[in-house]
Amino acid sequence: MAALLNTVQPARRKPGATLPSREVTQSPTQPQPDGRRIRGKALIFWDPKVPGRKLDAIDTDQITPAADCVSESLDRLDERWKVGAFRYLMPDFRARVHRGETFLVAGDRFAIGSSREMSPAGLKAVAEEAGLELVVVCGADVGDIFRRNAINLGLHVIQSREAVEDAQEGDSFSFDPLTRRLTNETRGRAYEPVPLTPKEEEIRRSGGIIAIGRREFAESVERSPRVEWAPQAVARNLTLSEQIVWAHRVDPESEVRPGATLRVWCDLLPASDGTAPFAIHTFNQITGAGAIFPRQAAIANDHFVFSGRNADDKQTSIGRDFARLHGIEAPFYATPGDGIFHFYFPEQGLVVPGAFVAGADSHSRAYGAYGALGIGVGSTQLGFGWSTGYVYFTPARQRRVTFRGRLRPWVSGKDVVLALLRRWGKAQAQAMGVEFRDEERQLPIPYRNTIANMMAEAEAQNGIFAADELTSAWYRRKGIDPPYPLIASGEAAHYEIEETLDLSELVPFIAKPFAPGNAFPADEVAEERLRFDKALIGSCTNGGYDDLLEAALVIRAAREKGYERASTSFVVFPGSGGVKRDIERAEPRLAGESIASVFRSVGAEIRESWCGPCFGQGPDALRKGEVAITSFNRNWQNRMGVGGLGYLASPAVVASSALLGYMAGPPSLGITWDPERFDVSI
C-alpha cells in the first residue's frame, strides 16, 4: 500500500474552500524590475591564504551557521537569519551592508552546500532592513540550490568572473535590474552576466516564485497529473535522469535538454523541521492557507530535535502544527527519533525507482541510490510544490561514471565516493547530473546511498544508479512493489563526460579538513598518528544497518586481538528509529550478539536518530579545538561545530580508529580480511 501512496496525486481541496483568483499575478512585496539602477560599494571576500585573490567555495554553512537557521514563529522567520549572516566569516557584514557596501564580491563556487534558503533570504533581508538592495557578484559554478533560491526570492546574483577579478576595495558598482547589466563605475567597465533561462527570467521579472505560484495555483488544482514514460525511439536518446524528467513533465510539449527550464510533477516533496517553516509560509502565501491539502508533502523532525534549546522546540512546533492542521500523518510525518529523512522515507516506501523527488535538503540526492531522481531545493520551491504538485527544474549537463573491478578488502561506498571527489578536485562535478553504472552489480544499496548522497559535496545536480536486481531485492525484502517500470539510460544518450573508476585500485581513505575531496589512503594517515577527541558513526550517509554492522564486525574482531575499550568518546547515530531498533536484535554475523551490544562493549554510546553533530548541533558537536573522525558527509570549516576539525572515513575506519586512539584502518588492528566474515555486500 505504501508504494502507491507516494506517486503523483491530484490536488485535494479542503471542504468548502474557495480557490484564490487567477488574476493574482505577482507578490505585492516583489515589484517587477522597473529600469532603475541599484548603486553601492564593493564588499569583497578575500582569500586569507592567497593575497589579492577572492575567496572561493564559500558554503552556505558559512553564510548562515546552523544555529542561526532557526525560526521561532512564522511571523519572525528571518530574525535569526539576518543576525547570523556571515557570523564567523565576516562578523561586521551587517554593518558594512548598512553603510552602503551592497555589492558582495566572491570567487568561484559561491554558496555551495546545504539547501538552506535562510542564506539568500537572510542576505536579502539584511540590506532591505536599511532600505537597500544587495547584489551578489561571483564567479563560475555558483551553488545550484542557492542560485535557484535567489531567483525565487528576487535576490540579484550575477555570475561574471571578469567582474570578480577586476573588483577592488572601495569600487563603486551599479546594476540595472531590467537588463542585469553590471557596471564597475570606478574601473569604467561593464559586464554581461551568465544569462538566465527564459523561464528563470520570467520568474525573476514576475517578482519571484510566490508570484508565479499565485498565478498558476488555480490551474494546477484543476490539472490532472500524469506520468507517462518515453517510447523507445525517444528514450534511446535520453539519459536515465532525463527519462524520469520526460515522464514527469507537466507540459508534454516541453523539451528535455540541459539548460531548458520546465515544470515537473513530483512524487514526493519532503522537508526537515529546519526547512519546513519557510516552505509553510510559501504554501500559505500561494494558496491562501486553507484551499487545499499540501501536495506530496512530507516532514521529518531530524535537525533541531534533541538539542535541548527552547528556540529549537519552537521551530519544530511550526511543522508539527502544520502537519496536524492538514492531517499529515506517518509515514509522511516523522516525529523526533523516527529518523533522518533520507533514510526514513525510502524505508517507508515513499521513494521508489523512477520517482522524481525534490527535497528541501541538499542530501536529497541520496534518493538516486534507489533509482529515483533526487534533487535538493530551497524552502520556497518546496512550498511552491506543495501548492501546485510540481516544481520548476532545469536539467544539467550529464556525465557518467562506470565502476569496474572488484572492491578490495575494507573498501566500502564511502571510500568510493571519497576517491571520486579526490579525483575531481576543486572542479568537482562541474554542476552536472551524474549517472553511475555499477558494471559488476556489486555495490549494495547502503554503498549506493553513500555515493549518491555525497553528490551534494561533489556539487552535482544529482547522482543516480539505474535500478537493477540489487534494487529490486532491497524492495522485496521490505514487501514493497514499486509502481514504475525499471528503466536504464538510452543507448544513444549523450554524456558530456564519460569516465571509469577502477574499484580494484581503491583503498580505504580518510579525508582531512576542510573538504571531502582532501582524501588520503588510511594507511598513509596512520603513519601520522593523528589523535582525536571523538569518533562518530552514523548520519544520513552511513547510518544504515549494514553501515553499523560493518563497524561492529571490526570491533568484534578487534576484541579478539585485545582491544577492549574505545580510547576516547565514541558515539553512534543510527539513520532511523527503525535502524536503532534493529541493531538491538541478535545478529548471526556477530555470533548472536547484537550490533548495539558490540558497540556498547567497547564503551560506545548510541544516540537517537538525528543529524546532530553532523551540522554542529547538540551536545556531541565539536567545540573549539576539538578533533573528530566521523562517517559524516561534510568536513567543511565550522561544519561540525565552530572551531572544530572533522575528518571523514568509512564506518570500519572510524571504528578501528576509535579503538586504536589514532586515525587508521582495520589492518592497523592486526585484523586479516576474510570476505565471509567482513564483507557486508555479499
C-alpha positions as CSV (number, residue, x, y, z in Angstrom):
1,M,0.0,0.0,0.0
2,A,2.8,2.5,0.9
3,A,4.3,2.3,-2.6
4,L,1.0,3.5,-4.1
5,L,0.8,6.5,-1.8
6,N,3.8,8.3,-3.0
7,T,3.2,8.5,-6.7
8,V,2.0,11.8,-8.2
9,Q,-1.5,12.5,-6.9
10,P,-4.2,15.1,-7.9
11,A,-4.9,18.1,-5.6
12,R,-7.3,17.6,-2.7
13,R,-9.5,20.6,-2.0
14,K,-10.5,21.5,1.6
15,P,-14.2,21.1,2.2
16,G,-16.0,24.3,1.3
17,A,-12.8,26.1,0.3
18,T,-12.6,28.7,-2.5
19,L,-9.6,28.9,-4.7
20,P,-7.8,32.3,-4.9
21,S,-8.5,34.3,-8.0
22,R,-6.4,33.5,-11.2
23,E,-6.0,37.3,-11.6
24,V,-3.3,37.4,-8.8
25,T,-0.1,37.6,-10.9
26,Q,2.6,38.9,-8.6
27,S,3.6,39.3,-5.0
28,P,2.9,42.8,-3.6
29,T,6.3,42.8,-1.9
30,Q,8.3,42.0,-5.1
31,P,7.7,44.5,-7.9
32,Q,8.9,43.8,-11.4
33,P,12.2,45.4,-12.5
34,D,11.5,49.0,-13.4
35,G,14.7,50.1,-15.2
36,R,16.1,51.9,-12.1
37,R,19.8,51.3,-11.3
38,I,21.0,49.9,-8.0
39,R,24.2,51.5,-6.7
40,G,26.6,50.7,-4.0
41,K,30.2,49.9,-3.0
42,A,32.0,46.6,-3.2
43,L,32.1,44.3,-0.2
44,I,34.9,41.8,-1.1
45,F,35.6,38.4,0.5
46,W,39.4,37.9,0.1
47,D,41.2,34.6,0.4
48,P,43.3,34.8,3.6
49,K,45.8,32.4,2.2
50,V,46.4,34.0,-1.2
51,P,46.9,37.8,-1.2
52,G,44.9,39.6,-3.9
53,R,42.6,36.6,-4.6
54,K,38.8,36.5,-4.0
55,L,37.7,33.7,-1.7
56,D,36.3,30.6,-3.5
57,A,33.9,27.9,-2.2
58,I,32.1,29.9,0.4
59,D,29.5,27.4,1.5
60,T,26.0,28.1,3.0
61,D,27.2,26.9,6.4
62,Q,29.5,30.0,6.4
63,I,26.7,32.3,5.1
64,T,24.2,31.1,7.7
65,P,25.6,29.0,10.6
66,A,23.3,26.2,11.6
67,A,22.5,27.7,15.0
68,D,21.1,30.8,13.1
69,C,18.8,28.7,10.8
70,V,16.1,28.7,13.5
71,S,12.7,30.5,13.2
72,E,10.6,30.7,16.3
73,S,7.4,31.6,14.5
74,L,6.0,32.2,11.0
75,D,5.8,35.9,11.9
76,R,9.5,36.2,12.6
77,L,11.1,33.9,10.1
78,D,14.2,35.9,9.2
79,E,15.2,37.5,12.5
80,R,18.0,35.0,13.3
81,W,18.9,34.6,9.6
82,K,19.8,38.3,9.4
83,V,21.7,38.4,12.7
84,G,23.7,35.3,11.8
85,A,24.7,36.3,8.2
86,F,28.4,35.6,7.9
87,R,28.6,35.5,11.7
88,Y,32.1,33.9,11.7
89,L,33.5,34.6,8.2
90,M,32.8,38.4,8.3
91,P,31.3,39.5,11.7
92,D,30.8,43.1,10.6
93,F,28.9,42.1,7.4
94,R,25.6,43.6,8.5
95,A,27.2,46.9,9.5
96,R,29.1,47.1,6.2
97,V,26.0,46.4,4.1
98,H,24.1,49.1,6.1
99,R,26.7,51.7,5.3
100,G,26.4,51.0,1.6
101,E,28.6,48.1,0.7
102,T,25.9,46.3,-1.1
103,F,27.8,44.5,-3.9
104,L,29.0,41.3,-2.3
105,V,32.0,40.1,-4.3
106,A,33.3,36.5,-4.0
107,G,35.1,33.9,-6.2
108,D,34.0,30.7,-7.8
109,R,31.6,28.1,-6.4
110,F,29.9,30.7,-4.1
111,A,27.1,29.3,-1.8
112,I,27.8,25.6,-2.4
113,G,26.4,23.1,0.1
114,S,23.2,23.0,2.1
115,S,19.8,23.9,0.7
116,R,19.2,26.3,3.5
117,E,17.2,29.2,1.9
118,M,17.9,31.1,5.1
119,S,21.1,32.1,3.4
120,P,19.8,34.1,0.4
121,A,16.7,35.2,2.3
122,G,18.9,36.5,5.2
123,L,21.3,38.3,2.9
124,K,18.5,40.0,1.1
125,A,16.8,41.0,4.4
126,V,20.0,42.5,5.8
127,A,20.0,45.0,3.0
128,E,16.3,45.6,3.0
129,E,16.1,46.5,6.7
130,A,18.3,49.5,5.8
131,G,16.2,50.3,2.7
132,L,18.9,48.9,0.3
133,E,19.2,46.1,-2.2
134,L,22.0,43.5,-2.2
135,V,23.7,42.3,-5.4
136,V,25.9,39.1,-5.3
137,V,28.7,39.2,-7.8
138,C,30.5,35.8,-8.1
139,G,32.4,33.6,-10.5
140,A,31.7,30.2,-12.0
141,D,29.6,27.3,-10.7
142,V,27.6,29.1,-8.0
143,G,25.8,26.6,-5.8
144,D,22.8,25.4,-7.8
145,I,20.3,25.3,-5.0
146,F,21.4,28.8,-3.8
147,R,21.1,30.1,-7.4
148,R,17.5,28.8,-7.7
149,N,16.6,30.1,-4.3
150,A,17.9,33.6,-5.2
151,I,15.8,33.7,-8.4
152,N,12.8,32.5,-6.4
153,L,13.3,35.2,-3.8
154,G,14.3,38.1,-6.1
155,L,17.9,38.3,-4.8
156,H,20.2,39.5,-7.6
157,V,23.0,37.0,-8.3
158,I,25.4,38.0,-11.1
159,Q,28.0,35.5,-12.4
160,S,30.9,37.3,-14.1
161,R,34.4,36.1,-13.5
162,E,35.8,39.2,-15.1
163,A,33.8,41.5,-12.8
164,V,35.1,39.5,-9.8
165,E,38.7,39.7,-11.0
166,D,38.5,43.5,-11.6
167,A,36.9,44.4,-8.3
168,Q,38.9,46.2,-5.6
169,E,38.2,47.7,-2.3
170,G,36.1,50.9,-2.5
171,D,35.0,50.3,-6.0
172,S,31.6,51.8,-6.9
173,F,29.1,49.5,-8.7
174,S,25.8,49.9,-10.4
175,F,23.3,47.3,-11.6
176,D,20.4,47.5,-14.0
177,P,17.7,45.1,-12.8
178,L,16.0,45.2,-16.2
179,T,18.9,44.1,-18.3
180,R,21.0,42.5,-15.5
181,R,24.0,44.5,-16.7
182,L,26.7,45.2,-14.1
183,T,29.0,48.2,-14.2
184,N,32.1,48.9,-12.2
185,E,31.9,52.7,-12.3
186,T,35.3,53.1,-10.6
187,R,37.1,51.0,-13.3
188,G,34.8,52.1,-16.1
189,R,33.9,48.6,-17.2
190,A,30.6,46.9,-17.9
191,Y,29.8,43.2,-17.7
192,E,27.2,40.9,-19.2
193,P,26.5,38.1,-16.7
194,V,25.8,34.5,-17.3
195,P,22.3,34.5,-18.7
196,L,19.2,33.0,-17.1
197,T,17.0,30.6,-19.0
198,P,13.8,32.2,-20.4
199,K,11.7,30.6,-17.6
200,E,14.1,31.8,-14.9
201,E,13.9,35.3,-16.4
202,E,10.2,35.1,-16.3
203,I,10.2,34.1,-12.6
204,R,12.6,36.9,-11.9
205,R,10.6,39.6,-13.7
206,S,7.4,38.4,-12.2
207,G,8.8,39.0,-8.7
208,G,9.7,35.5,-7.6
209,I,8.3,32.1,-7.1
210,I,5.4,33.2,-4.8
211,A,4.1,35.4,-7.5
212,I,4.4,32.6,-10.1
213,G,2.7,30.3,-7.7
214,R,-0.3,32.6,-7.2
215,R,-0.6,32.9,-11.0
216,E,-0.5,29.2,-11.6
217,F,-2.2,27.8,-8.5
218,A,-5.9,27.7,-9.6
219,E,-5.0,26.0,-12.9
220,S,-2.7,23.5,-11.1
221,V,-5.6,22.4,-8.9
222,E,-7.7,21.5,-12.0
223,R,-4.9,19.8,-13.9
224,S,-4.7,16.0,-13.7
225,P,-1.2,14.8,-13.1
226,R,0.1,12.2,-15.4
227,V,3.4,10.2,-15.5
228,E,4.0,8.7,-19.0
229,W,7.2,7.0,-20.0
230,A,9.0,7.8,-23.2
231,P,8.6,5.5,-26.1
232,Q,11.7,3.6,-27.1
233,A,12.5,5.8,-30.0
234,V,12.7,8.8,-27.7
235,A,14.2,7.0,-24.6
236,R,17.2,5.7,-26.6
237,N,18.4,9.3,-26.8
238,L,17.9,10.2,-23.1
239,T,19.9,9.5,-20.0
240,L,18.4,7.9,-17.0
241,S,17.7,11.2,-15.3
242,E,16.3,12.7,-18.5
243,Q,13.9,9.9,-18.9
244,I,12.5,10.4,-15.4
245,V,12.1,14.2,-16.2
246,W,10.5,13.4,-19.5
247,A,7.9,11.1,-17.9
248,H,7.1,13.7,-15.2
249,R,6.7,16.7,-17.5
250,V,3.7,18.9,-16.7
251,D,3.7,20.2,-20.2
252,P,4.0,17.4,-22.8
253,E,5.4,19.8,-25.4
254,S,8.4,20.7,-23.2
255,E,11.8,19.7,-24.5
256,V,14.0,17.8,-22.1
257,R,17.5,19.0,-22.6
258,P,20.3,20.6,-20.5
259,G,19.5,24.3,-19.8
260,A,15.8,24.2,-20.5
261,T,13.6,25.0,-17.6
262,L,10.4,23.1,-17.4
263,R,7.7,22.1,-14.9
264,V,8.0,18.6,-13.4
265,W,5.5,16.7,-11.3
266,C,6.9,15.5,-8.0
267,D,6.3,12.1,-6.4
268,L,7.4,13.4,-3.0
269,L,8.3,16.8,-1.6
270,P,10.0,16.2,1.8
271,A,11.2,18.8,4.3
272,S,13.0,18.7,7.6
273,D,12.0,20.6,10.7
274,G,14.7,23.1,9.7
275,T,13.4,23.8,6.2
276,A,9.7,23.4,6.7
277,P,8.7,26.8,8.3
278,F,9.7,28.8,5.2
279,A,8.0,26.2,3.0
280,I,4.9,26.6,5.1
281,H,5.0,30.3,4.8
282,T,5.3,30.0,1.0
283,F,2.4,27.5,0.8
284,N,0.2,29.8,2.8
285,Q,1.1,32.8,0.7
286,I,0.3,31.0,-2.6
287,T,-2.8,29.0,-1.6
288,G,-4.4,31.3,1.0
289,A,-3.7,28.6,3.6
290,G,-7.0,26.8,3.6
291,A,-7.8,26.0,-0.1
292,I,-6.1,22.6,-0.5
293,F,-4.2,20.0,1.4
294,P,-0.4,20.2,0.8
295,R,0.5,18.1,-2.2
296,Q,3.0,15.3,-2.0
297,A,4.2,16.8,1.4
298,A,6.3,15.0,3.9
299,I,8.1,16.4,7.0
300,A,10.7,14.7,9.2
301,N,12.0,16.1,12.5
302,D,15.7,15.4,12.3
303,H,17.7,18.6,12.6
304,F,16.6,20.6,15.7
305,V,15.1,18.0,17.9
306,F,17.5,16.8,20.6
307,S,19.4,20.0,21.3
308,G,17.5,20.9,24.5
309,R,17.1,24.5,23.3
310,N,13.7,26.3,23.7
311,A,14.1,28.1,20.3
312,D,14.6,24.8,18.6
313,D,11.4,23.4,20.2
314,K,9.5,26.4,18.8
315,Q,11.0,25.8,15.4
316,T,9.8,22.1,15.3
317,S,6.4,23.1,16.6
318,I,5.7,25.1,13.4
319,G,5.9,21.9,11.3
320,R,4.1,19.9,13.9
321,D,1.2,22.3,13.9
322,F,1.1,22.4,10.1
323,A,1.0,18.6,9.9
324,R,-1.8,18.4,12.5
325,L,-3.8,21.1,10.6
326,H,-3.6,19.3,7.3
327,G,-3.7,15.7,8.5
328,I,-0.2,14.8,7.5
329,E,0.5,11.6,9.4
330,A,3.0,8.7,9.5
331,P,4.8,7.8,7.4
332,F,4.6,11.2,5.8
333,Y,5.2,12.9,9.1
334,A,8.2,11.6,11.1
335,T,8.3,12.5,14.8
336,P,11.6,13.1,16.6
337,G,13.7,9.9,16.6
338,D,11.8,8.3,13.7
339,G,14.8,9.1,11.5
340,I,16.8,11.3,9.2
341,F,14.5,11.8,6.3
342,H,17.0,10.4,3.6
343,F,16.8,7.1,5.5
344,Y,13.3,7.2,6.8
345,F,11.3,8.0,3.7
346,P,12.9,5.3,1.5
347,E,12.4,2.8,4.3
348,Q,8.7,3.6,4.3
349,G,8.4,3.0,0.5
350,L,7.9,6.7,-0.2
351,V,10.9,6.8,-2.6
352,V,10.8,4.3,-5.5
353,P,12.7,3.8,-8.7
354,G,11.7,6.2,-11.4
355,A,10.3,8.8,-9.0
356,F,11.1,12.5,-9.1
357,V,11.8,13.7,-5.6
358,A,12.6,17.3,-4.8
359,G,13.6,17.6,-1.1
360,A,14.4,20.7,0.9
361,D,17.8,19.4,1.9
362,S,20.9,19.2,-0.3
363,H,21.4,15.5,0.6
364,S,18.1,14.6,-1.1
365,R,20.4,13.5,-3.9
366,A,20.6,10.3,-1.8
367,Y,17.4,9.0,-3.5
368,G,19.5,8.3,-6.6
369,A,20.6,5.1,-4.8
370,Y,17.1,3.8,-5.3
371,G,16.9,4.6,-9.0
372,A,14.9,7.9,-8.3
373,L,15.9,11.3,-9.4
374,G,16.5,13.2,-6.1
375,I,17.4,16.9,-6.1
376,G,17.8,19.4,-3.3
377,V,15.6,22.5,-3.4
378,G,15.0,25.5,-1.2
379,S,12.0,26.0,1.0
380,T,10.2,28.4,-1.3
381,Q,10.5,25.9,-4.2
382,L,9.2,23.2,-1.8
383,G,6.2,25.4,-0.7
384,F,5.5,26.1,-4.4
385,G,5.5,22.3,-5.0
386,W,3.2,21.7,-2.0
387,S,0.8,24.2,-3.7
388,T,1.0,23.1,-7.3
389,G,2.3,19.5,-7.2
390,Y,5.2,20.4,-9.4
391,V,8.5,22.4,-9.4
392,Y,10.4,24.3,-12.0
393,F,13.5,22.3,-12.9
394,T,16.4,22.9,-15.3
395,P,18.2,19.7,-16.2
396,A,22.0,19.9,-16.0
397,R,24.6,18.6,-18.5
398,Q,25.1,14.9,-17.9
399,R,28.2,12.9,-17.1
400,R,28.5,9.1,-16.4
401,V,30.9,7.2,-14.2
402,T,31.3,3.5,-14.8
403,F,32.5,1.4,-11.8
404,R,34.6,-1.5,-12.9
405,G,36.8,-4.0,-11.0
406,R,36.1,-5.8,-7.7
407,L,36.3,-4.0,-4.4
408,R,39.4,-4.6,-2.3
409,P,39.4,-5.5,1.4
410,W,37.9,-2.9,3.7
411,V,36.8,-0.7,0.8
412,S,33.2,0.5,1.0
413,G,30.9,3.0,-0.6
414,K,32.4,5.8,1.5
415,D,35.9,5.1,0.1
416,V,34.4,5.0,-3.5
417,V,32.9,8.5,-3.2
418,L,36.0,9.9,-1.4
419,A,38.1,8.6,-4.2
420,L,35.9,10.2,-6.8
421,L,35.8,13.6,-5.1
422,R,39.6,13.4,-4.7
423,R,39.9,12.7,-8.5
424,W,37.6,15.6,-9.4
425,G,39.5,18.1,-7.3
426,K,38.3,21.7,-7.0
427,A,36.2,21.5,-10.1
428,Q,34.2,18.6,-8.6
429,A,31.2,17.5,-10.8
430,Q,31.0,20.9,-12.5
431,A,27.3,21.2,-11.5
432,M,26.4,18.2,-13.9
433,G,24.0,15.4,-13.2
434,V,26.0,12.2,-12.5
435,E,24.8,8.8,-13.5
436,F,26.6,5.8,-12.0
437,R,27.0,2.4,-13.8
438,D,27.7,-0.5,-11.4
439,E,29.2,-2.8,-14.0
440,E,29.8,-5.7,-11.6
441,R,26.5,-5.3,-9.8
442,Q,28.4,-5.4,-6.5
443,L,27.5,-2.1,-4.8
444,P,24.7,-2.7,-2.3
445,I,22.1,-0.1,-1.6
446,P,23.9,1.3,1.5
447,Y,27.0,1.9,-0.6
448,R,25.0,3.5,-3.3
449,N,23.2,5.6,-0.7
450,T,26.6,7.0,0.4
451,I,27.8,7.7,-3.1
452,A,24.6,9.4,-4.3
453,N,24.1,11.3,-1.0
454,M,27.6,12.8,-1.3
455,M,26.9,14.2,-4.8
456,A,25.9,17.2,-2.7
457,E,29.5,17.6,-1.7
458,A,30.5,16.9,-5.3
459,E,28.4,19.9,-6.3
460,A,26.4,17.8,-8.8
461,Q,22.8,18.4,-9.6
462,N,22.0,14.8,-8.7
463,G,23.6,11.3,-8.6
464,I,21.7,8.2,-9.8
465,F,22.1,4.5,-10.2
466,A,19.8,2.6,-12.6
467,A,17.6,0.2,-10.6
468,D,18.7,-3.4,-11.1
469,E,18.3,-6.7,-9.4
470,L,20.0,-5.4,-6.2
471,T,17.5,-2.6,-6.1
472,S,14.6,-5.0,-6.7
473,A,15.8,-7.3,-4.0
474,W,16.0,-4.4,-1.5
475,Y,12.4,-3.5,-2.1
476,R,11.2,-7.1,-2.0
477,R,12.8,-7.6,1.5
478,K,10.6,-4.7,2.6
479,G,7.5,-6.0,0.9
480,I,7.3,-3.1,-1.5
481,D,6.2,-3.4,-5.1
482,P,7.5,-0.2,-6.9
483,P,4.8,1.2,-9.3
484,Y,7.1,2.4,-12.1
485,P,9.0,0.3,-14.7
486,L,12.7,-0.2,-14.2
487,I,14.5,1.8,-16.8
488,A,18.1,2.3,-17.9
489,S,19.9,5.0,-19.9
490,G,19.3,5.1,-23.6
491,E,21.9,3.5,-25.8
492,A,22.3,6.8,-27.8
493,A,22.2,9.1,-24.7
494,H,24.7,11.9,-24.7
495,Y,27.1,12.5,-21.8
496,E,29.3,15.5,-21.6
497,I,32.0,13.4,-19.8
498,E,32.3,9.6,-19.6
499,E,34.8,8.2,-17.2
500,T,35.7,4.9,-15.4
501,L,36.7,4.3,-11.9
502,D,38.5,1.0,-11.3
503,L,37.4,-0.1,-7.8
504,S,40.1,-2.7,-7.7
505,E,42.6,0.1,-7.3
506,L,40.9,1.8,-4.3
507,V,41.9,1.6,-0.7
508,P,40.3,2.9,2.5
509,F,40.5,6.7,2.7
510,I,40.5,9.4,5.3
511,A,39.5,12.9,4.2
512,K,41.2,15.7,6.1
513,P,39.8,19.2,6.7
514,F,38.3,21.1,5.0
515,A,37.0,19.2,2.0
516,P,35.7,15.6,1.4
517,G,38.0,15.5,-1.7
518,N,41.0,16.1,0.5
519,A,41.3,12.4,0.9
520,F,44.4,10.2,1.6
521,P,44.9,6.5,1.9
522,A,44.2,5.4,5.5
523,D,47.5,3.6,5.7
524,E,49.4,6.8,5.0
525,V,47.4,8.7,7.5
526,A,48.0,6.0,10.1
527,E,51.7,6.8,9.9
528,E,51.0,10.3,11.1
529,R,49.4,9.0,14.4
530,L,46.7,11.7,14.3
531,R,44.9,11.9,17.6
532,F,41.3,13.0,18.1
533,D,38.7,13.7,20.7
534,K,35.6,12.0,19.3
535,A,34.8,9.1,17.0
536,L,31.3,9.5,15.4
537,I,29.5,6.9,13.3
538,G,26.1,7.4,11.6
539,S,24.3,10.3,9.8
540,C,22.2,10.1,6.6
541,T,25.4,9.0,4.8
542,N,26.5,6.0,6.9
543,G,23.7,5.3,9.4
544,G,22.1,2.2,7.9
545,Y,22.0,-1.2,9.4
546,D,24.8,-2.5,7.1
547,D,26.9,0.5,7.8
548,L,26.8,-0.1,11.5
549,L,27.3,-3.9,11.0
550,E,30.4,-3.1,9.1
551,A,31.8,-1.2,12.1
552,A,30.6,-3.9,14.6
553,L,32.4,-6.6,12.7
554,V,35.6,-4.7,13.0
555,I,35.1,-4.2,16.7
556,R,34.3,-7.8,17.4
557,A,37.4,-8.9,15.6
558,A,39.5,-6.3,17.4
559,R,38.3,-7.6,20.8
560,E,39.9,-10.9,19.9
561,K,43.1,-9.0,19.5
562,G,42.8,-7.5,22.9
563,Y,41.2,-4.1,22.1
564,E,38.6,-3.9,24.8
565,R,37.7,-0.2,25.1
566,A,37.5,2.8,22.8
567,S,40.3,5.2,23.6
568,T,38.0,8.3,23.6
569,S,34.4,9.4,23.2
570,F,32.7,7.0,20.7
571,V,29.1,7.8,19.6
572,V,26.7,6.2,17.2
573,F,23.8,7.9,15.4
574,P,21.5,5.4,13.6
575,G,20.0,6.6,10.4
576,S,16.4,6.0,11.5
577,G,14.5,4.8,14.5
578,G,13.9,1.5,12.7
579,V,17.7,1.0,12.4
580,K,18.1,1.9,16.1
581,R,15.6,-0.9,16.9
582,D,17.1,-3.4,14.5
583,I,20.6,-3.1,15.9
584,E,19.4,-4.3,19.3
585,R,18.5,-7.7,17.8
586,A,20.7,-10.7,17.6
587,E,22.9,-10.7,14.5
588,P,24.2,-14.1,13.2
589,R,27.2,-12.5,11.7
590,L,28.2,-11.4,15.2
591,A,27.7,-14.9,16.7
592,G,24.4,-13.9,18.1
593,E,25.4,-10.6,19.6
594,S,23.5,-7.5,18.5
595,I,25.3,-4.6,16.8
596,A,24.3,-2.4,19.7
597,S,25.8,-4.7,22.3
598,V,29.1,-4.9,20.4
599,F,29.3,-1.1,20.3
600,R,28.5,-0.8,24.0
601,S,31.0,-3.5,24.9
602,V,33.8,-1.1,24.0
603,G,32.2,1.9,25.6
604,A,30.3,3.4,22.6
605,E,27.1,5.3,23.2
606,I,24.1,5.0,20.9
607,R,22.0,8.2,20.4
608,E,18.6,8.9,19.0
609,S,18.4,9.2,15.2
610,W,19.0,12.8,14.2
611,C,21.5,15.0,12.3
612,G,23.1,16.5,15.4
613,P,26.9,16.9,15.3
614,C,26.9,16.4,11.5
615,F,25.9,20.0,11.2
616,G,27.3,21.2,14.5
617,Q,24.3,20.9,16.8
618,G,23.6,19.2,20.2
619,P,25.9,18.1,23.0
620,D,28.1,15.9,20.7
621,A,29.0,18.8,18.3
622,L,32.6,19.8,18.3
623,R,33.9,22.6,20.5
624,K,36.7,24.9,19.5
625,G,39.9,23.0,19.1
626,E,38.3,19.5,19.2
627,V,39.0,17.0,16.5
628,A,36.7,14.1,15.4
629,I,36.9,11.3,12.9
630,T,33.4,10.6,11.5
631,S,31.4,8.8,8.9
632,F,29.5,12.0,8.1
633,N,29.4,13.7,4.7
634,R,30.9,17.2,5.2
635,N,34.1,18.3,7.0
636,W,34.0,22.0,5.9
637,Q,35.1,24.7,8.2
638,N,32.9,25.0,11.3
639,R,30.5,22.4,9.9
640,M,30.6,20.0,12.9
641,G,31.0,22.8,15.4
642,V,32.7,26.2,15.5
643,G,36.4,25.8,15.7
644,G,36.3,22.0,15.4
645,L,38.2,19.9,12.9
646,G,36.4,17.0,11.2
647,Y,37.9,14.0,9.3
648,L,35.7,11.7,7.1
649,A,36.0,8.0,6.7
650,S,34.0,4.8,6.4
651,P,32.4,3.2,9.5
652,A,35.0,0.5,9.5
653,V,37.9,3.1,9.6
654,V,36.1,5.1,12.3
655,A,35.6,2.0,14.4
656,S,39.2,0.9,14.1
657,S,40.4,4.5,14.9
658,A,38.2,4.6,18.0
659,L,40.0,1.5,19.3
660,L,43.5,2.5,18.3
661,G,43.3,6.1,19.5
662,Y,44.7,7.4,16.3
663,M,43.3,7.6,12.8
664,A,43.9,4.3,10.9
665,G,42.1,1.5,9.1
666,P,41.4,-2.1,10.3
667,P,44.8,-3.5,9.2
668,S,46.4,-1.4,12.0
669,L,44.5,-3.5,14.5
670,G,46.2,-6.6,13.1
671,I,42.9,-7.9,11.6
672,T,43.2,-10.0,8.4
673,W,40.5,-9.6,5.8
674,D,38.1,-12.6,5.4
675,P,35.3,-11.9,2.9
676,E,33.0,-14.4,4.5
677,R,33.4,-12.6,7.8
678,F,33.7,-8.9,7.0
679,D,32.1,-8.3,3.6
680,V,28.6,-6.9,4.2
681,S,28.0,-6.6,0.5
682,I,27.9,-10.3,-0.2
